[in-house]
Amino acid sequence: MPFAAVGFLLSLSFAVLARQAGFSVAQAIATSVIVFAGSAQFALLSVVTVGGGIPAALTAASLMNARFLAMGVALAPSLPGGPLKRAAQGQTVVDASWALANRGDGTFDRWLLFGTTLPQYVTWALGSVVGSVFGSALGDTHRLGLDAIYPVFFLSLLIAELRDRTSRWAAVGGGLVALALVPISPPGIPILAASTVALIGLARRPA
């Protein structure tokens, strides 16, 4: 529920900024309901607001979501059924739910994954509706600090990984790589590079 509450504010913030960038109410809501990924949505929005085209925006959003490939590979053995059934179950993967469902031994609790994603999706959709319809009343979102919510959200997930001795150095390495690349690379590249470093670190940890 805490992550769902944060998701509401993230989605609300996205919708307000999207409306300011020229999105219609329907477009802002549809983007949140269909994409349901804050990093991809904000990356897309950052490209659009500086005059970038749709291909560039979609590329940035795809790079931001590339981490889900690695997360899906890790999750797959814990999901029953054939490829289509696993793919359908995999649609519930979001960062917080994936981390919460991780048992720490290489397996995942799929029902915990489903159960923690559901309230997040509801509040994400609700936040986009509220932000799209009533967001103009908030004024400057930077003044309210809404732009800081997303990095704090990911920082909370990183801190949780630092408590695990086996994944601590992988988390630190990935975080440092992302921090170094943010000022010099396009949106999406830092998180992709950090995910690669973290995966290599976890793969090479002692059994």
C-alpha positions as CSV (number, residue, x, y, z in Angstrom):
1,M,0.0,0.0,0.0
2,P,2.8,2.5,0.6
3,F,4.1,1.9,-2.9
4,A,0.5,2.3,-4.2
5,A,0.3,5.6,-2.5
6,V,3.5,6.8,-4.1
7,G,2.3,5.5,-7.4
8,F,-0.8,7.7,-7.1
9,L,1.4,10.8,-6.7
10,L,3.7,9.7,-9.5
11,S,0.9,9.2,-11.9
12,L,-0.8,12.4,-10.8
13,S,2.5,14.3,-11.5
14,F,2.9,12.7,-14.9
15,A,-0.7,13.6,-15.9
16,V,-0.2,17.2,-14.8
17,L,3.0,17.5,-16.8
18,A,1.5,15.7,-19.8
19,R,-1.4,18.1,-19.9
20,Q,1.0,21.1,-19.7
21,A,2.9,19.5,-22.6
22,G,-0.2,19.4,-24.8
23,F,-1.7,16.0,-24.1
24,S,-5.5,15.8,-24.0
25,V,-7.2,14.4,-20.9
26,A,-7.9,11.2,-22.7
27,Q,-4.3,10.9,-24.0
28,A,-2.8,11.4,-20.5
29,I,-5.1,8.9,-18.9
30,A,-4.7,6.3,-21.7
31,T,-0.9,6.5,-21.5
32,S,-0.9,5.7,-17.8
33,V,-3.5,2.9,-18.1
34,I,-1.7,1.2,-21.0
35,V,2.0,1.8,-20.3
36,F,1.8,1.6,-16.4
37,A,5.5,2.4,-16.1
38,G,6.6,5.7,-14.6
39,S,10.2,5.7,-15.9
40,A,9.0,5.0,-19.5
41,Q,6.2,7.6,-19.3
42,F,8.5,10.4,-17.9
43,A,11.2,9.5,-20.5
44,L,8.6,9.7,-23.3
45,L,7.3,13.0,-21.9
46,S,10.8,14.5,-21.6
47,V,11.5,13.9,-25.3
48,V,8.1,15.2,-26.4
49,T,8.4,18.4,-24.4
50,V,11.7,19.4,-26.0
51,G,10.3,18.8,-29.5
52,G,11.4,15.3,-30.1
53,G,9.5,13.0,-32.5
54,I,7.5,9.9,-31.6
55,P,10.2,7.5,-32.7
56,A,12.7,9.2,-30.3
57,A,10.1,9.2,-27.5
58,L,9.3,5.5,-28.0
59,T,13.0,4.6,-28.1
60,A,13.7,6.5,-24.8
61,A,10.7,4.8,-23.2
62,S,11.8,1.3,-24.4
63,L,15.3,1.8,-23.1
64,M,13.8,2.8,-19.7
65,N,11.8,-0.4,-19.7
66,A,14.6,-2.7,-20.9
67,R,15.2,-3.7,-17.3
68,F,12.0,-5.7,-17.4
69,L,13.7,-8.2,-19.8
70,A,16.2,-9.1,-17.1
71,M,13.5,-9.1,-14.4
72,G,11.3,-11.4,-16.6
73,V,14.1,-13.8,-17.2
74,A,14.6,-14.1,-13.4
75,L,10.9,-14.5,-12.8
76,A,10.0,-17.0,-15.5
77,P,10.9,-20.2,-13.6
78,S,8.5,-19.2,-10.8
79,L,5.6,-18.9,-13.2
80,P,3.6,-22.0,-14.2
81,G,2.2,-22.8,-17.6
82,G,3.2,-22.4,-21.2
83,P,4.8,-19.3,-22.8
84,L,1.5,-17.5,-23.3
85,K,0.3,-18.1,-19.7
86,R,3.7,-17.0,-18.3
87,A,3.6,-13.9,-20.6
88,A,0.2,-13.0,-19.3
89,Q,1.3,-13.4,-15.7
90,G,4.4,-11.3,-16.4
91,Q,2.2,-8.3,-17.2
92,T,1.9,-7.8,-13.5
93,V,5.6,-7.1,-13.1
94,V,6.5,-3.6,-11.7
95,D,9.6,-2.7,-9.8
96,A,8.2,-2.7,-6.3
97,S,6.1,-5.9,-6.7
98,W,9.1,-7.7,-8.3
99,A,11.3,-6.7,-5.4
100,L,8.7,-7.6,-2.8
101,A,7.9,-11.0,-4.4
102,N,11.6,-12.0,-4.5
103,R,12.2,-14.7,-1.9
104,G,15.9,-14.1,-1.9
105,D,16.7,-17.6,-3.1
106,G,16.2,-17.1,-6.8
107,T,12.4,-17.8,-6.7
108,F,9.4,-15.5,-6.5
109,D,6.0,-15.6,-4.8
110,R,3.7,-15.1,-7.8
111,W,0.6,-14.5,-5.7
112,L,2.4,-11.8,-3.7
113,L,3.5,-10.3,-7.1
114,F,-0.1,-10.2,-8.3
115,G,-1.5,-9.0,-5.0
116,T,1.0,-6.1,-4.7
117,T,0.6,-5.0,-8.3
118,L,-3.2,-4.8,-8.2
119,P,-3.5,-1.8,-5.7
120,Q,-0.6,-0.1,-7.5
121,Y,-2.4,-0.3,-10.8
122,V,-5.7,1.0,-9.3
123,T,-4.0,4.0,-7.7
124,W,-1.8,4.6,-10.9
125,A,-5.0,4.9,-13.0
126,L,-6.7,7.0,-10.4
127,G,-3.8,9.3,-10.1
128,S,-3.7,9.9,-13.9
129,V,-7.5,10.7,-13.8
130,V,-7.1,13.2,-11.0
131,G,-4.0,14.8,-12.4
132,S,-5.5,15.1,-15.9
133,V,-8.8,16.6,-14.7
134,F,-7.8,18.7,-11.7
135,G,-4.1,19.1,-12.1
136,S,-4.2,22.7,-13.3
137,A,-5.3,23.7,-9.8
138,L,-2.0,22.5,-8.4
139,G,0.1,25.1,-10.2
140,D,3.9,24.5,-10.5
141,T,4.6,20.8,-9.8
142,H,8.3,21.5,-9.1
143,R,7.3,23.9,-6.4
144,L,5.4,21.0,-4.7
145,G,8.3,18.7,-5.1
146,L,6.4,16.1,-7.1
147,D,9.4,15.8,-9.5
148,A,11.4,14.3,-6.6
149,I,9.0,11.4,-5.9
150,Y,10.3,9.2,-8.7
151,P,14.0,9.1,-7.8
152,V,13.1,8.6,-4.1
153,F,10.9,5.7,-5.1
154,F,13.8,3.9,-6.8
155,L,16.1,4.9,-4.0
156,S,13.9,3.0,-1.5
157,L,14.2,-0.1,-3.6
158,L,18.0,0.3,-3.8
159,I,18.1,0.6,0.0
160,A,16.2,-2.6,0.4
161,E,18.7,-4.4,-1.7
162,L,21.6,-3.0,0.3
163,R,20.3,-4.9,3.4
164,D,20.9,-8.2,1.6
165,R,24.6,-9.1,1.9
166,T,24.6,-11.3,-1.2
167,S,23.3,-8.5,-3.5
168,R,24.7,-5.4,-1.8
169,W,27.8,-5.0,-4.0
170,A,25.7,-5.6,-7.2
171,A,23.3,-2.9,-6.1
172,V,26.1,-0.5,-5.2
173,G,27.8,-1.1,-8.5
174,G,24.6,-0.6,-10.5
175,G,23.8,2.6,-8.6
176,L,27.2,4.1,-9.2
177,V,27.1,3.3,-12.9
178,A,23.7,5.0,-13.2
179,L,24.8,8.0,-11.3
180,A,27.9,8.4,-13.5
181,L,26.0,8.1,-16.8
182,V,23.0,10.4,-16.0
183,P,24.7,13.7,-16.9
184,I,26.3,12.4,-20.1
185,S,23.9,9.9,-21.7
186,P,20.4,9.9,-23.2
187,P,17.4,8.9,-21.0
188,G,17.2,5.1,-20.5
189,I,20.9,4.3,-21.0
190,P,21.9,4.8,-17.3
191,I,19.2,2.3,-16.0
192,L,20.0,-0.2,-18.8
193,A,23.8,-0.1,-18.0
194,A,23.1,-0.3,-14.2
195,S,20.8,-3.3,-14.8
196,T,23.6,-5.0,-16.8
197,V,26.2,-4.4,-14.0
198,A,23.8,-5.6,-11.3
199,L,23.0,-8.8,-13.3
200,I,26.7,-9.5,-13.8
201,G,27.4,-9.0,-10.2
202,L,24.6,-11.2,-9.1
203,A,25.6,-13.9,-11.5
204,R,29.1,-14.0,-10.2
205,R,28.3,-14.0,-6.5
206,P,29.3,-17.1,-4.5
207,A,26.7,-19.9,-4.5
